[in-house]
Amino acid sequence: MNKPSVESLIERATALLTLTRQLNYSKILAHDSAEVKKLHTFLDRLKNSAPGEAGAVELHNSTAQPKPDEAMAAPQSDQDQAGRQMAILEQLALEGFADRLGRVYNSRSEQRSMEFRKVPHRKNLPEFDMIVSADYAPGAGVHGIIITQHHVMSVYLASPEEQNEWEILKRRPYDTMAEMGEYVTLLAAGFDLP
């Protein structure tokens, strides 16, 4: 297999950077449906690009370690967060959670799913990067899986939502994106963690 040329890599990186600058990460974190749809389109475009095309990115190696010169660089905090969020999104897409992003399981809804932004409050929830809908709720209320910089957590808000606070049911630290994806899958289905 031929290694791509430096020019090809620079071209691909430039195309990726251009695409990522078109995303509004604040709106994605706020679960704005139009911006999340734009993100899904972006991820589909990345996954469907041929490796030689400009903008093509290997999404299947999200656990790759940075090169020594990359690790030495001191990127800005916003860049770190945006990079981490992209890695989380890529892994969630690989795990099949792309359609559940920004949603929670709602036992009182006919569709059993609702946008997280429609939940009445965030009392007792830690800061987090992403939330995905679980497959069930442990009781009447809403249930989701949140991903922070270092943890995956199963969170539950009992009904009536306005009168209760969020509870963290299970929490597990992760070291790699693959490990994070595995924990999200297990927690969403209601399994115990290893």
Backbone hydrogen bonds, N-H to C=O, Kabsch-Sander energy under -0.5 kcal/mol:
donor,donor_aa,acceptor,acceptor_aa,energy
9,L,5,S,-2.4
10,I,6,V,-2.7
11,E,7,E,-2.4
12,R,8,S,-2.6
13,A,9,L,-2.7
14,T,10,I,-2.6
15,A,11,E,-2.2
16,L,12,R,-2.4
17,L,13,A,-2.7
18,T,14,T,-2.4
19,L,15,A,-2.2
20,T,16,L,-2.7
21,R,17,L,-1.8
22,Q,18,T,-0.5
22,Q,19,L,-1.1
23,L,20,T,-1.2
25,Y,23,L,-0.8
28,I,24,N,-1.9
29,L,25,Y,-2.7
30,A,26,S,-1.6
31,H,28,I,-1.5
32,D,27,K,-2.9
36,V,32,D,-2.6
37,K,33,S,-2.2
38,K,34,A,-1.8
39,L,35,E,-2.1
40,H,36,V,-2.4
41,T,37,K,-2.3
42,F,38,K,-2.2
43,L,39,L,-2.9
44,D,40,H,-2.7
45,R,41,T,-2.3
46,L,42,F,-2.2
47,K,43,L,-2.7
48,N,44,D,-2.3
49,S,45,R,-0.5
49,S,46,L,-0.9
53,E,50,A,-2.0
56,A,53,E,-1.8
57,V,46,L,-0.8
59,L,57,V,-0.9
61,N,58,E,-0.5
62,S,59,L,-0.5
64,A,61,N,-1.5
70,E,67,K,-0.8
71,A,67,K,-2.2
72,M,68,P,-1.6
73,A,69,D,-0.9
80,D,76,Q,-2.3
81,Q,77,S,-2.5
82,A,78,D,-2.6
83,G,79,Q,-2.6
84,R,80,D,-2.7
85,Q,81,Q,-2.8
86,M,82,A,-2.2
87,A,83,G,-2.3
88,I,84,R,-2.6
89,L,85,Q,-2.8
90,E,86,M,-2.7
91,Q,87,A,-2.2
92,L,88,I,-2.8
93,A,89,L,-2.3
94,L,90,E,-2.1
95,E,91,Q,-2.0
96,G,93,A,-1.0
97,F,92,L,-3.0
100,R,97,F,-1.7
101,L,97,F,-0.7
101,L,98,A,-0.8
102,G,131,I,-3.1
103,R,100,R,-1.7
104,V,114,M,-2.5
105,Y,143,H,-3.0
106,N,112,R,-1.2
107,S,105,Y,-0.5
107,S,141,G,-2.6
109,S,106,N,-1.5
112,R,109,S,-0.6
114,M,104,V,-2.1
116,F,102,G,-2.8
118,K,115,E,-1.6
119,V,116,F,-2.2
125,L,122,R,-2.2
129,D,147,I,-2.8
130,M,147,I,-1.6
132,V,145,I,-2.3
133,S,100,R,-1.1
134,A,143,H,-1.1
135,D,188,A,-2.9
142,V,157,L,-2.4
143,H,105,Y,-2.2
144,G,155,V,-2.3
145,I,132,V,-2.7
146,I,144,G,-0.5
146,I,153,M,-2.6
147,I,130,M,-2.6
148,T,151,H,-3.0
152,V,172,R,-2.4
153,M,146,I,-2.7
154,S,170,K,-2.3
155,V,144,G,-2.9
155,V,153,M,-0.6
156,Y,167,E,-2.4
157,L,142,V,-2.7
159,S,140,A,-2.4
163,Q,160,P,-1.5
164,N,160,P,-0.7
164,N,161,E,-0.7
166,W,123,K,-2.0
167,E,156,Y,-2.9
169,L,154,S,-2.8
169,L,167,E,-0.8
170,K,154,S,-1.1
172,R,152,V,-2.3
174,Y,150,H,-2.0
180,M,176,T,-2.2
181,G,177,M,-2.6
182,E,178,A,-2.1
183,Y,179,E,-2.3
184,V,180,M,-2.5
185,T,181,G,-2.2
186,L,182,E,-2.3
187,L,183,Y,-2.9
188,A,184,V,-2.7
189,A,185,T,-1.4
190,G,186,L,-0.7
190,G,187,L,-0.8
191,F,186,L,-2.5
